[in-house]
Amino acid sequence: MSDQTKPILELKDVSKTYRVKQGLFGRAKPLTAVNQVSLSLKRGEVLGLVGESGCGKSTLSKILLGLEAPTAGQVLVDGEDIGSQDRLSLARRIQPIFQDPYSSLNPRKRIADVIALPLVVHGIGDHASQMQEVRKMLDIVGLPARVMESYPSQMSGGQRQRVAIARALIMKPEIVICDEPTSALDVSVQSQILNLLGDLRQEFGLTYLFISHNLAVVEHLATRVAVMYLGRIVEEANVGGLFDTPGHPYTKALLKSVLTPEPGLGVPDTQLGMAYPNPIDPPSGCHFHPRCPKVMDNCKTLAPDQVATPEGHVECHLFTSKETSQNVSNPAMPN
């Protein structure tokens, strides 16, 4: 298998379960934040991971960064289990860009020290060479060298996120975990950061896992999309296929939730209701069935299997019925 087709990052049936105590005298109950997730990223890909808040996206990112150990399953980088790697060697290969640049940067450190910190921790170079690398990274992310003496409080949100990107890339990692990197920024700044991330991907040959609830952002940057619901990947497809012909009812509801600039349309109705299921006591069968507009009797008792589609896969009983199977095989059929 060539380097281009071999997965650089692979998750095999990864689960993460916490014990959560309800009330002062209540018994601890299991909460499965990630439920048997399998994914793979090829070198140079951008996998967009989307879903509502609380679906397990950030927990998954912590597992990939080695900040949380999975309860079950494996995470492999170039075929090597990250559990067998020490924290420093893993950090050389995988780096994060967090959601909020206001809290991810140490307010007491100069920008130069913030960006150089990974080099210091790994013992790479002396102080002079580290500062030289910092200047190079500032230039790459579009910031002037004079900000080296500044503090995070003296910079705008967009500038801080550029600093966070520079800090993540100064170790020249192979994989970058982007956890909602634009959601805390003004809309006018978001496109600049997205374009920067796209340019850096080309320049450094990066592989991104891009976590977001903003489908417009994911469509702009991702090459493939995985849709997560209550700890499970319910659909995965190439970005064009997922946005043009979504399969899972939840994916369709998410796409309907995107605001459009057309006057008179108002706020879109996703028909999902306001209540998100309790992850401590998830619904039986298909976890999505209480909110699904196409629910069937077997959805309430039987968990769906993963079904292959022309674009990827989907977990939905609609795709195991005879009628739907015929529709899936005929691309001319409407959604």
N, C-alpha and C positions, 0 to 999 in steps of 0.2 A: 504494500500500500504506500503510495507516494505521500510526501509531506503535505501536499495540497488537499488530498482527500482524507488523510488521517485526522481524526478529531484532536484538537489541541486541548480541549476541555470536555470532559464527559461526566455526566451524572448517571448513576445506575441505581434505580429504585431507592432514592434518597428520601428518608423520613426524619422528621424532628418532632418529638413529643415532649411537652412540658407537663409538670404537675402543678395545677392551679387550685388554690384553696379559695372557696367561696364563703365569705363571712368569717366571723371570729371563731365560731365553733364548727364550721362546716368541714366536711372531709375533702381532701385534695382529689381532684378529678383530672384525668388526662386531657390535654389539649393538643391535638395533632396539627401543628402549624404548617408542616410540609408532609405530604402523604404520597410516598412511593413515586417520586418525580424522576423521570429519565429524560435527559436532554444531551445534546452534543453540539459543540461549536467547532467548525473548521477554521483553520488559520485565515485571518483576514475578514471573517464574517462579523456582522452586527446582528445579534439576536435580541429583539425587543421582547421584554417580558411585561405583560399588561394585566390589569385586573383591579378590582376595587380595593380600597384600604382594608387591611386585615386579612387579605387572601393568602399571605405568606411570602410575598415577594422579598421583603427586606430580610426575613429570616433566612431565606435561601441565599441571599447575598452574603450574609454573615458566615454561613457555612462555607461558601466558596472562598472567602477571605481567611478562613481558619479561625475566626472569632468564636464560632460555635462548632461543636462536634456533632455530626449527625447521629441520631439514635439508631438508624439502620441505613444500609446502602453504602456506596462508594463514590468518591469524587476523584477523578483521575486527571492529571495534567500531563500531556504527552505520554499517556499510558501508565503513569506512576501515581500511586495513591497519595493524596496530600497528607494523609494521616501518618505516613512514614517520613515526611519531610519536616525539618525544623522550621520554626517561624521565620527566621531570617532568609533562608533559601526560598521559601514560599513567597515572601514579600518581594524578592527580586523579580519574580515572574508574574505576580498578580498584584495590582494596586487599585485602590478605590478612589472614586470621586463622589463625595457625599452630597446630600440634598441641600444642606444649608451652609453656605460659606461663612455665615456669621458665627456659627458655633463650631465649625470644623477647623478653624485656625486659632492658634493660641494668641490671645489678644496682647500678651506681655512680650511677645517676641517680634523682632524686626522681620520684615518680609524676607530678607536675605537668609536669616536663620531658619525661618519656617521652611523655605524651599530646600535649603541645604541639609535639613535634619536627616533625611534618609541616607545621605552620603556619610554623615557623621556616625550614625548608628551602625552602618555597615563597614566603617573604617576605610572608606574609599578616598584616597588623596589627602593632601594637606589642606590647610585653610585657604591658601591662595588658589589652588586648583579648584577647590569647591566653589569659591566665589566666582571663578571664571565660568564654571558650569552653570551657576545660577544666572549669570548675565546672559548666557546663550539661551537658557530656557525662557527667560523673560522676553527676549527678542522673539522667540518662536511663538509664544502665546500672545504677542502683541502689546507688551508692556515696556515702558522705558526703564533704563537701568537706574534712574534716580529713585524709583520706588523701593529699592533695596533697603534704604534707611527708614522707610515709612513703617507704620504699624497698621494692622488690619482695620482699626477704627477710623483711620484716615482715608480709607478707600471705599469706593462704591461697591454694591453687590456684585456687579458684573466683573469688576477688577478683582475682587476677592476670589470669585470662582476661577478666574484665569490663574491666580496664584495657586489655588488648589489643584488645578490641572497641571501646572508647572511642577508642583511638588510630586504629583503622582507619576509624571513622566521622566523625572530626573534620573530614576534608576533604570530607565529604558526597559520597562516590563513588556511582556508578550500579551498579557490580558489585562483589560481595564474594566472594572465593575462600576458602572455609572448608575448610582441609585438616585433617581429623580434629580439629575444635576441642574435642571433649569426651572423647577417648580417654584423655587423661592425668589426668582428673579422677575423683574418687570418684563412685560411682553416685548417691549422694544429691544431688550437685551437678549432675550432667549434665542432669537434667530442668529445673533452674532456668535453665541456660545456653541450652538448647534453646527454652524458652518465651520467654526474652529475645530470642533471635534471631528468633523468629516475630513477636514484638511490634514489633521494630525494622524488620522487613521491611514491615509494614503502615504504620508511622509515616513511614518515609522512602522508601517505594516502591522498595525494593532488589531487585536480582536476585542470586540466590545460585547459585554452583556449590558444592555441598556434597559433599566427598569423604569417604568413610567405608568401613570394612569392617563396620560395625555396621548390619545391615539394619533392626533395630527403630528405630534413630535415624532412618534414612532414611525409613522409612514414616511416622514422626511429622511430619517437616518437609517432605519433597519433594513436588512436584507431578508430576514425571516422573523416571524412573530410567534410567540407562545402565549396563549391566553390561560390565566390561572384563576381558579375559583375554589375557594375553601381548601387550599393546599394541594389541589390537583391541577395538572395541565389538561384542560378539556379540549383544546384545539391547538394545533401547530401547523403552520403553512408558510410558504413564501409570501413576502409582503404584498405582492401584486394579487396573488390568488386570494389571500385572506380579506383584503379590502374590497375586491371585486365580487367574489362569490363566497362569503362567509358561510360556514356550515352549521356550527353550534348555535342554538337559540340565544345563548348568553353572549356570544361574539356579536351576533346581529343586534342585540340590545345595546351593547357597548358602542357600536358604530352609530346607532340611532341617537345616542346621547351627545354626540359631537355638535356643538353649537355652530350654526351657519350664519353668514352675514346677511342672508336674504331677509328683507323687511317683512313683517307681518307673520312670520312663522312662530315667533315666541320661543319659549323654552321647550325643547323636545321632550316627549313622553316616552320613556323607555319601557313602560308597562312592567317594571320590575318591582314597583312598590317601594316603600321607604325602609322596610325591615331587612337587615342582612342576617342570615342564620347565625345562631349561637355556635361558635366552633367547639365549645365544650360539649354541646349536645346537638350534633349535626343531624339533619334529616336522614331518614332511612333511604335505602335505594340510591337513586341519583340525588346527590345533594342539592341539585338545582331545581328539583321538581316542584317545590312550593311556589316558585317564582316563574316557572316556565309557561309560556302561552300555549305550548304544544304538548303538554303533559299527557301521558298515557298511563294506563293502570299499572303496567309492569315497571314504570319509572319510580313508583312509590315503594317498591319492595326489592328491586333488583338493580344492583350497581351496573352501569354500562361497561362493556368492553371497549378497548381501543380499536378503532376501525381505520384501516388505511384509506386515504383519499388521494386523488391525483396530485394534490399539493402538499400532503403531509399526513396528518391523522386527526381524528376527532373521537371524543368519547360521548356518544349519544345514541339512545335506543332508536331514534329516527333513522339512523344509518344502518341499522340491522334489520329493518323491515323490508319486505320484498318491494314495496312501491317506491320507497326512498332509494333503495339500491339501484333501481332502474333510473331514477332521476339523477343520481350522482354519476352514473355512467354516461348520461346524455347531457353534455355541457350546454346544449341549447335550451334545456328546461329552465324556467325562471325560478328564482329563489322563493 
